[in-house]
Amino acid sequence: EKGQLIAVVGAGGKTTMIHMLAKELSALGYRVVITTTTHMMQPERDCYEWENMPKLQPGDVIYLGTECGNGKITKPTGLSFSDLKKRADIILVEADGSKKMPLKVPAEHEPVIPTETDLVIGVLGYNCVGKCVKSVSHRVADVETFLQKKGEDLVTVEDLMEISFHKKGLLKHVECPYRIIWNRWNHEKIAWNR
């Protein structure tokens, strides 16, 4: 449907997934806006402030953001998601940060999901399975506490499931439809218990 806002939370490939989804939607003729409620890497081109947003044509993909240093952008000043829904077909929002790590649980202030969100996609990097918690986690202490594990303990598929489906995990603040994506999959078969 047009006029949809999709917020992406978690770790392990959120930005890449957003770019792939934008490319697919663009090929279908959707007018796509990519933005953030936290921070994301600044694109090399097609990045605008809210007040300078151009009129979108079918297939256009643009970014809305305000430079915040270190090659990153943050939510544009004055951005109204309600108004943006009238000007774009799909809005893709990076609503969480993970410093490129594949595993995380949200901190007290996270995620930052807009109230206008129609779908939340939770992302984790499957490549963390079988590795030590401390080597694959953003904010290691938070992940240790949530999973009741030590930094040297190995991450399991059950750990990813717990984070993916827990109200204090990736479901935190989610009040709309929700999907999960485990990126960096090695095609291993998994028995789902949920």
N, C-alpha and C positions, 0 to 999 in steps of 0.2 A: 504494500500500500504506500501511497505517497503521503508526505507530511509526517514521516516517522522519525523518531529520535532513538538511536541505538547507543547505549552507553556500554563501554567495554572496561571491565575491571580485572584485577588479578595480576599475573606475571607471565613471563615466558613467551613473548611474541605478540603483545597487544597491538603495537604500532604496525608491525608487519601485517597482521591479520586485517587491521583497518585499511591499510593501503591495498591489499588484495581485494577486499570487499568493495572498496571504492572503484577500483578498476573494473570489476565485474558489473557493478551497477551502472557505471558510465557507459559501458558497452551496450547496455540495455536502454540507454537514453535517459537515465535518471540524472537530475541535477543534484550533485552531492557536495555537501560541506563537511569538512573535517575540522574539529576543534577540540579543546580540552577544558576540563574544569580544574586541572592541576597543572602539570608541566609536560611538554613533549618536545622532541627535537624540532628545531625550526626547519621548515622545508626550504629548498633552494629558490623556489619561485611560487607564484600564485598564492601568496599569503597576504591577507588584508586585515585591517582593523575593521571593526563592526561598522563604523560610520562611512567607510570607504568601500564597502562590499559592492561589487558590480552586479548587474542584473545577470542571472544565470541563464544559459541556453541549454537545451537538452544535451546530455553527455558531459557537461562541464564538471570538473572537480576542483574545488578551491579550499584553502585553509583560512580559518579565522583565528587570529591570535595576536597577542601583544608581546613584543620582545621582552624577555626578562633576564637576559644575560646567559653566559655559558652556552650559547648556541641553542637556546630553548625559547619556547613561547608559552604563554599562559592564557587563560580565558580573557577575551577582549573586554576592555572597559565598556560598560553599558550594554553588553550583549543581552538581548531578550530572546530566550529560546522559543517563546510563543510566537513572536514576530518572525523569527528565523524559519519556523515551520511553514509560514506562508510564502517564503521566498525560495525554499529548497524542497526537493522531493524527499531526500534522505539526509539526516544529520548523524554523523558518526562522531561520538565523543569519547576521548580517552579520559576516563574518570578515576584513574588510579595510577600510581607510580611503583616501579620495582627495580629501578637502576639496572635493567637488563638481566636480572636474575630470573630463573625459571620457577621459583617457589616463593610464596608469601602468604601471610594472613594480614587482614587489614589492621592498621593501627587505630587508635581512638578516633582520630580525625578523618579516617578513610572508610569507604570510598566517598567521592563527591559526586553523587548521582543527581542530575537535575530532576525536579519534580515532574517535568514534562516528558520523562522517559517512557517509551512504549515497549522497549525490550532491553534487557541486560544480558550481555554475554560475558560469562566468567571464563578466563583463560589461565591455564597453567602449562608449564613445559614438562611434558612426559619424560624428557631426557634426564630429569632429576631422580627418577626411580632407580634405586640401587646405589645411589651416591650418598655421602655423608650430609646430614642436615646442614652443617655449618658451611659446606662448600657450595651449596646451591640456593641458599635462602637469602632473601632481602629481609633485614632485621632478624637475624638469627635467634635472638632471645625470644622474640614474639612467636616464632615458629616452634621453638623448643617448648615453650609454655603451652601453646595451643595443642600440640601433638603429644605432650607429656613425654618428650624424648630428649636425649642429650645430643650435643652437636656432632658427636662421633657416630651416632646411630644412623642406620640407613633409611632412606625414604622408601616407602612402599606404595603400591597402587592403592591400598586401603587409606593411606595418608592423603593421597590426592582426592579420593572420594570424600573423606571427612571434610577437607577444606572446601571442596566444590559444593557440598550440599548442606553445610552447617550455617545456621543463622548468625554466627559470629565469624564465619569464614566468608566465602565469596557471595553468599546470600545476604550479607549484612546490608541493611537499608534497601533491599530489593522489594518493591511493592508492585511489580508488573510481571509479565511473562519473563522467563529466564532460561537460558541455554548455556551449556558448557562446551568448551573446545579445549582439548588437550593437544597442544602443538608438539611438533618434533617427535612424532609417533614412530615407532619402529615396527608397526604391524603385528605386534604381539596380541594374541587373543586374551581377553579378560572376561572372567565370570562376574557379571554384575549382580550385586545383592540388593539393589534398591529399585 
